[in-house]
Amino acid sequence: MTAPPILPALLLSLPLVLTACRAGGAVCKRLGQPPVIGEIAAGILLGPSVLGRACPAATAALFPPGLAPVLDSLGQLGLLCFMFLLGRELDPEVVRGERRTALTVALTGLAVPLVCGALLALALYGRYAPETADRLPFALFLGVALSITAFPVLARILADRGLTGTRLGALSLTCAAVDDVLAWSLLALVAALARNTSLGAVLRTVLLTVAFAALLLRVVRPLLARVLRRTGAATTFALVTCCLCLAALATDRIGVHAVVGAFLFGAATPRNSPSVQQVAQGMSQFAVPFLLPLFFLSTCLRIDIGTLGPHPAPWLWCGVILLVATTTKWGGTALAARACGSDWRGALSLGALMNCRGLTELIVLTAGLDLRLIGPELYTMLVLMALTATALTSPALTALMRKGPPERHGSPSAPSTSSQLYNHRGTDYERAHPPAAADRGEISGRDREQGNASVPGGSW
C-alpha cells in the first residue's frame, strides 16, 4: 500500500494547529490565565483524548501516521529555539542584592519537592514505571518533575501584573533562574543514569557535560563575540542557528537531552551583541510562535486521558501527585521565605509564583518519556498536574494581593502607578489599563535595550 503524501497533510494540519493553539491561548488570557494553558489544552483536544475518541476518521485524515515524525521534528526545532531564548533570559545581574535569600529559598523550594517526589516514586514504581526504567533514575526524574518552575511563564505573569519592579518580582525571578539551572543540571544527571548502566559511564557523561558548558562559556562565547563584530545580520543568523544545532547535537551525543545544549548555548551567547539580539527577536517573533505549537501537538498526541480509565485508582494517584507537587513546592518555598524574613503574605505569594509549571514542565516530561523513564499513563497524570498547578497561580496571587500592593524593589516607601492600579481594581482593571514600561520594571538588561518586557515567544 502506498503511503499518503505528507505535504498535503502537513499543509492541512498546520493552519488547524496554529489556529487552535492561538485561540486557546487567547481564551485563557481573557480569563486571567497564562496562555500556555490554553495552547496545551488545544493540543489535548486535537489528540486522541477528545478528537480521536469523538471522530477517529478525522484524526486519521488530519494526522496520518507518516506525518507524526515530521510534526515532531518541526516541533523539536521550535523547542530548541525556545530553550536558546530561555538560556539568554537567565541574566546573572538579577541575582545581585538578593543572593543569600534567593539561594536559600530556591534551594529549599527545589529540595523539598525533589525529596518528596522521589519518595512518592517508590510507591509508583511498581504500578507505573516502564520495565526498562531502573528505580534510581525513575525516582530522581519524578523528583525533578515535581520541583520544576516555569521561568518564562513566571516572568510573563509578573509582567502582566506589573510586579517585575517589586521585591516579590525580583526575588521570584532570581529563585526561578536558580531553580532552572539546578533542574536542568539534575535532568542531565538523570538522563546520564537512564542511558548508562555503570557508574563510570555516568560520571563520564556528567564530566563531559560540565566540560562542554565550560567550553561554551570560556572559548565559544569570546570567540563568537569577536566574529559577530564583523558579520552582517544574515550571516549572524546563519552562524547562531548553526551553533545552536551543533550544541544541541553535542549534548545529545554526550548522553543528555538536546535541549540542554540549546539552553547552554543560549546562556553562552554574547549579552551585549545587537546582532544576536536581532536573531533572538526574530526567533521569538516567528520561529517560536510558528514551530512551538507543533511541539504541543506532537507531545499531546501521546496523551490519552481515556487510558486512566473509569476506575478510581489512577485518578486518586493523579490527585496524590498534584497534592504532593503543590504542597511541597508552595510550602517549601513559603517556609524558606518566611525564615529569611518575609511576612506570611509575601512568603505565600512567592510560593504561589514558584508553583507555576507551564511549558518548562512539559519539556521535562517529554524528555522523560523519550528516555523511557515514564510511560504514557504516568505522563498523562503529570501533564494534568502541570496544567492544574499553573492554573492555580493567578487566582492564588490575586487572593493574596487583595490586602494591598507588594513592596517596590529598591523603593518600598513609594508605591508605583502599577501598584496603585493593582490595589484599586485588581487584574481586570490592570489588563484594561496597562501600566507604562517604567512602572512595570524590566525583566533584564536586554529587555531595556529592546524596549519591552517580553519573554521567549511572548506567550510562554
VENGI-V562360 format. One record per pair of residues at least 24 apart in sequence whose ideal C-beta (glycine too) atoms are under 7 Angstrom apart, sorted by the first residue. I is the first residue (numbers start at 1). J is the second residue. D is the distance in Angstrom with one decimal. If there is no record, write none. Layout:
BEGIN
i=I j=J d=D
i=I j=J d=D
END
This chain:
BEGIN
i=3 j=66 d=5.2
i=4 j=64 d=5.0
i=4 j=66 d=6.6
i=6 j=66 d=5.3
i=6 j=67 d=5.8
i=6 j=70 d=5.9
i=9 j=64 d=5.4
i=9 j=67 d=4.8
i=10 j=67 d=6.3
i=10 j=70 d=6.1
i=12 j=62 d=6.5
i=13 j=62 d=5.4
i=13 j=63 d=6.2
i=13 j=67 d=6.6
i=16 j=62 d=6.7
i=17 j=46 d=6.9
i=17 j=293 d=5.3
i=17 j=294 d=6.4
i=17 j=297 d=5.1
i=18 j=293 d=5.6
i=20 j=46 d=6.1
i=21 j=293 d=4.0
i=21 j=296 d=6.1
i=25 j=459 d=5.4
i=32 j=394 d=5.1
i=32 j=427 d=5.4
i=33 j=391 d=5.9
i=33 j=394 d=5.8
i=34 j=153 d=5.0
i=34 j=156 d=6.2
i=34 j=157 d=6.4
i=34 j=358 d=6.1
i=34 j=390 d=6.1
i=35 j=459 d=4.0
i=36 j=153 d=5.9
i=36 j=358 d=4.8
i=36 j=359 d=5.2
i=36 j=459 d=6.2
i=36 j=460 d=5.2
i=37 j=387 d=5.8
i=37 j=390 d=5.8
i=37 j=391 d=5.8
i=39 j=293 d=6.4
i=39 j=296 d=5.6
i=39 j=459 d=6.8
i=40 j=296 d=5.7
i=40 j=300 d=6.7
i=40 j=362 d=6.6
i=40 j=387 d=6.3
i=43 j=296 d=4.0
i=43 j=297 d=4.9
i=43 j=300 d=3.2
i=44 j=300 d=4.9
i=44 j=303 d=5.8
i=46 j=297 d=6.3
i=47 j=300 d=4.6
i=47 j=301 d=4.8
i=47 j=303 d=5.8
i=48 j=301 d=6.9
i=48 j=304 d=4.4
i=49 j=303 d=6.0
i=49 j=304 d=5.4
i=49 j=305 d=4.3
i=49 j=306 d=6.3
i=53 j=306 d=6.3
i=63 j=301 d=6.9
i=68 j=298 d=7.0
i=68 j=301 d=6.8
i=71 j=294 d=5.2
i=71 j=297 d=6.0
i=71 j=298 d=4.9
i=72 j=298 d=4.2
i=74 j=291 d=5.5
i=74 j=294 d=4.8
i=75 j=291 d=6.4
i=75 j=294 d=3.8
i=75 j=295 d=3.3
i=75 j=297 d=6.9
i=75 j=298 d=4.6
i=76 j=295 d=6.8
i=77 j=291 d=5.5
i=78 j=287 d=6.3
i=78 j=288 d=5.9
i=78 j=291 d=2.7
i=78 j=292 d=4.0
i=78 j=294 d=6.2
i=78 j=295 d=5.4
i=79 j=259 d=6.3
i=79 j=292 d=6.7
i=79 j=295 d=4.9
i=79 j=363 d=6.6
i=80 j=244 d=6.3
i=80 j=248 d=5.3
i=80 j=258 d=6.7
i=80 j=259 d=6.8
i=80 j=262 d=4.3
i=81 j=283 d=4.7
i=81 j=287 d=4.5
i=81 j=288 d=5.4
i=81 j=291 d=6.8
i=82 j=288 d=5.2
i=82 j=292 d=5.8
i=82 j=456 d=5.5
i=82 j=457 d=6.0
i=82 j=460 d=6.8
i=83 j=259 d=4.7
i=83 j=262 d=3.9
i=83 j=263 d=4.6
i=83 j=266 d=6.6
i=84 j=244 d=5.4
i=84 j=262 d=4.9
i=84 j=265 d=6.2
i=84 j=266 d=4.0
i=84 j=283 d=7.0
i=85 j=266 d=6.3
i=85 j=280 d=5.8
i=85 j=283 d=6.1
i=85 j=284 d=5.8
i=85 j=288 d=6.9
i=85 j=456 d=3.5
i=86 j=151 d=6.5
i=86 j=152 d=6.1
i=86 j=263 d=6.3
i=86 j=266 d=6.4
i=86 j=456 d=5.5
i=87 j=263 d=4.4
i=87 j=264 d=6.5
i=87 j=265 d=6.7
i=87 j=266 d=2.4
i=87 j=267 d=4.0
i=88 j=266 d=4.6
i=88 j=269 d=6.1
i=88 j=280 d=5.9
i=89 j=151 d=6.9
i=89 j=444 d=6.4
i=89 j=455 d=6.6
i=89 j=456 d=6.3
i=90 j=177 d=4.9
i=90 j=180 d=6.6
i=90 j=181 d=7.0
i=90 j=267 d=5.9
i=91 j=444 d=4.0
i=91 j=445 d=6.3
i=93 j=445 d=6.4
i=94 j=170 d=6.7
i=94 j=173 d=5.6
i=94 j=174 d=5.3
i=94 j=177 d=6.4
i=94 j=444 d=6.8
i=95 j=174 d=5.4
i=98 j=170 d=6.2
i=98 j=171 d=5.3
i=98 j=174 d=5.3
i=101 j=171 d=6.6
i=101 j=340 d=4.6
i=102 j=171 d=6.1
i=102 j=174 d=4.0
i=102 j=175 d=5.3
i=102 j=178 d=6.2
i=103 j=178 d=6.4
i=104 j=336 d=5.7
i=104 j=340 d=5.6
i=105 j=175 d=5.1
i=105 j=333 d=5.9
i=105 j=336 d=4.5
i=105 j=337 d=5.2
i=105 j=340 d=6.4
i=105 j=350 d=7.0
i=106 j=175 d=4.2
i=106 j=178 d=3.8
i=106 j=179 d=5.3
i=108 j=332 d=5.3
i=108 j=333 d=6.9
i=108 j=336 d=3.6
i=109 j=175 d=6.6
i=109 j=179 d=6.8
i=109 j=329 d=6.2
i=109 j=332 d=5.0
i=109 j=333 d=3.7
i=109 j=336 d=6.2
i=109 j=354 d=5.4
i=110 j=147 d=4.9
i=110 j=179 d=5.4
i=110 j=182 d=5.7
i=112 j=328 d=4.8
i=112 j=332 d=3.2
i=113 j=146 d=4.5
i=113 j=147 d=4.0
i=113 j=325 d=6.4
i=113 j=328 d=3.9
i=113 j=329 d=4.7
i=113 j=332 d=6.4
i=114 j=143 d=4.0
i=114 j=144 d=6.7
i=114 j=147 d=4.5
i=115 j=143 d=6.8
i=116 j=324 d=5.5
i=116 j=328 d=4.6
i=117 j=142 d=4.8
i=117 j=143 d=3.7
i=117 j=145 d=6.7
i=117 j=146 d=3.5
i=117 j=147 d=6.5
i=117 j=324 d=6.7
i=118 j=142 d=6.5
i=118 j=143 d=4.1
i=120 j=324 d=5.4
i=124 j=317 d=7.0
i=124 j=378 d=6.9
i=128 j=375 d=6.2
i=128 j=377 d=5.8
i=128 j=378 d=4.2
i=130 j=372 d=5.3
i=130 j=375 d=4.9
i=132 j=372 d=4.9
i=133 j=372 d=6.3
i=133 j=373 d=5.0
i=136 j=193 d=6.3
i=137 j=190 d=5.4
i=137 j=193 d=4.1
i=137 j=194 d=4.5
i=137 j=373 d=5.9
i=138 j=373 d=5.6
i=140 j=186 d=7.0
i=140 j=190 d=4.9
i=140 j=193 d=6.9
i=141 j=190 d=4.8
i=141 j=368 d=5.1
i=141 j=373 d=4.7
i=144 j=183 d=5.9
i=144 j=186 d=4.9
i=144 j=187 d=5.7
i=144 j=190 d=6.2
i=144 j=364 d=6.5
i=145 j=364 d=5.7
i=145 j=365 d=6.2
i=145 j=368 d=6.8
i=145 j=382 d=5.8
i=146 j=324 d=6.5
i=146 j=325 d=4.4
i=146 j=328 d=6.8
i=147 j=183 d=6.6
i=147 j=329 d=6.5
i=148 j=183 d=5.1
i=148 j=357 d=6.2
i=148 j=360 d=5.7
i=148 j=361 d=5.2
i=148 j=364 d=5.6
i=149 j=176 d=4.8
i=149 j=179 d=4.7
i=149 j=354 d=5.1
i=149 j=356 d=6.7
i=150 j=356 d=5.3
i=150 j=357 d=5.3
i=150 j=358 d=3.2
i=150 j=359 d=6.1
i=150 j=360 d=4.1
i=150 j=361 d=6.3
i=151 j=176 d=4.5
i=151 j=177 d=6.4
i=151 j=180 d=4.9
i=151 j=360 d=6.5
i=152 j=359 d=6.8
i=152 j=455 d=4.4
i=152 j=456 d=5.3
i=152 j=460 d=5.1
i=153 j=356 d=5.2
i=153 j=358 d=3.4
i=153 j=359 d=6.8
i=153 j=390 d=6.6
i=153 j=460 d=6.6
i=154 j=353 d=5.7
i=154 j=356 d=5.6
i=155 j=443 d=5.4
i=155 j=455 d=4.4
i=156 j=455 d=5.1
i=157 j=353 d=6.9
i=157 j=356 d=6.8
i=157 j=393 d=6.4
i=157 j=394 d=6.7
i=159 j=440 d=6.2
i=159 j=443 d=6.7
i=159 j=453 d=4.4
i=161 j=422 d=6.6
i=161 j=427 d=6.4
i=161 j=430 d=6.5
i=162 j=418 d=3.0
i=162 j=421 d=6.9
i=162 j=422 d=6.2
i=162 j=430 d=6.2
i=162 j=435 d=4.7
i=162 j=439 d=6.4
i=162 j=440 d=5.0
i=163 j=406 d=6.4
i=164 j=440 d=5.6
i=164 j=441 d=3.9
i=164 j=442 d=6.6
i=164 j=443 d=5.8
i=164 j=453 d=6.3
i=165 j=408 d=6.0
i=165 j=409 d=5.6
i=165 j=416 d=6.4
i=165 j=440 d=6.4
i=165 j=441 d=2.7
i=166 j=406 d=4.3
i=166 j=407 d=6.1
i=166 j=408 d=5.5
i=166 j=409 d=5.5
i=167 j=406 d=6.9
i=167 j=407 d=4.8
i=167 j=409 d=4.7
i=168 j=346 d=6.0
i=168 j=349 d=5.8
i=168 j=350 d=6.3
i=168 j=406 d=4.5
i=169 j=409 d=6.9
i=169 j=441 d=6.7
i=170 j=409 d=4.7
i=171 j=350 d=6.4
i=172 j=350 d=5.6
i=172 j=353 d=4.5
i=172 j=354 d=6.5
i=173 j=443 d=7.0
i=175 j=354 d=6.1
i=176 j=354 d=6.7
i=184 j=260 d=5.9
i=184 j=263 d=5.9
i=187 j=257 d=6.8
i=187 j=364 d=6.2
i=187 j=367 d=6.5
i=188 j=256 d=4.1
i=188 j=260 d=5.3
i=191 j=255 d=6.5
i=191 j=256 d=4.4
i=191 j=257 d=5.5
i=191 j=371 d=5.9
i=192 j=255 d=5.4
i=192 j=256 d=6.3
i=194 j=371 d=4.6
i=194 j=373 d=5.6
i=195 j=255 d=5.0
i=196 j=255 d=6.6
i=205 j=254 d=6.0
i=205 j=255 d=4.1
i=205 j=256 d=6.7
i=208 j=254 d=4.7
i=209 j=251 d=6.7
i=209 j=254 d=5.8
i=209 j=256 d=5.7
i=212 j=250 d=5.9
i=212 j=251 d=6.7
i=212 j=254 d=6.5
i=213 j=264 d=5.2
i=216 j=247 d=6.9
i=216 j=264 d=5.5
i=216 j=265 d=6.1
i=216 j=268 d=3.9
i=217 j=268 d=5.2
i=220 j=268 d=5.9
i=221 j=268 d=4.7
i=221 j=270 d=6.4
i=224 j=269 d=6.8
i=224 j=270 d=6.2
i=225 j=270 d=4.2
i=225 j=273 d=6.5
i=228 j=270 d=6.6
i=228 j=273 d=5.3
i=228 j=275 d=5.3
i=228 j=276 d=6.5
i=231 j=275 d=6.9
i=233 j=275 d=6.2
i=233 j=278 d=6.0
i=236 j=275 d=4.1
i=236 j=276 d=6.8
i=236 j=279 d=5.9
i=237 j=279 d=5.1
i=237 j=282 d=6.9
i=240 j=276 d=6.4
i=240 j=279 d=4.9
i=257 j=367 d=4.7
i=259 j=363 d=6.1
i=259 j=367 d=6.8
i=277 j=446 d=6.3
i=277 j=449 d=6.9
i=277 j=450 d=6.6
i=281 j=450 d=6.7
i=284 j=454 d=6.9
i=284 j=456 d=5.6
i=284 j=457 d=5.5
i=284 j=458 d=6.7
i=288 j=456 d=6.3
i=288 j=457 d=3.7
i=289 j=457 d=6.0
i=289 j=458 d=6.9
i=292 j=457 d=6.2
i=292 j=460 d=7.0
i=299 j=362 d=6.3
i=299 j=366 d=5.0
i=302 j=369 d=6.6
i=302 j=376 d=6.0
i=302 j=379 d=6.6
i=303 j=379 d=6.9
i=303 j=380 d=5.0
i=303 j=383 d=5.8
i=304 j=376 d=6.9
i=304 j=380 d=6.8
i=305 j=380 d=6.0
i=307 j=376 d=6.1
i=307 j=377 d=5.4
i=307 j=380 d=6.4
i=308 j=377 d=6.7
i=308 j=380 d=6.4
i=314 j=377 d=6.8
i=317 j=381 d=6.6
i=318 j=381 d=4.4
i=318 j=384 d=6.0
i=321 j=381 d=5.6
i=321 j=382 d=6.7
i=321 j=385 d=5.1
i=322 j=385 d=4.7
i=322 j=388 d=5.6
i=322 j=389 d=6.9
i=325 j=385 d=5.5
i=325 j=389 d=6.1
i=326 j=355 d=6.0
i=326 j=389 d=5.5
i=326 j=392 d=7.0
i=329 j=354 d=6.1
i=329 j=355 d=4.9
i=330 j=355 d=4.7
i=345 j=400 d=5.7
i=345 j=403 d=6.7
i=346 j=406 d=6.9
i=348 j=400 d=5.7
i=349 j=397 d=6.1
i=349 j=400 d=4.8
i=349 j=401 d=6.9
i=352 j=393 d=5.6
i=352 j=396 d=4.2
i=352 j=397 d=5.3
i=352 j=400 d=6.7
i=353 j=393 d=6.5
i=353 j=397 d=6.8
i=355 j=389 d=5.5
i=355 j=392 d=6.8
i=355 j=393 d=6.2
i=356 j=389 d=6.8
i=356 j=390 d=4.8
i=356 j=393 d=4.2
i=357 j=386 d=4.0
i=357 j=389 d=5.1
i=357 j=390 d=5.0
i=358 j=390 d=5.2
i=358 j=460 d=6.8
i=359 j=460 d=4.7
i=361 j=386 d=4.0
i=362 j=386 d=6.4
i=398 j=426 d=6.3
i=398 j=427 d=6.0
END
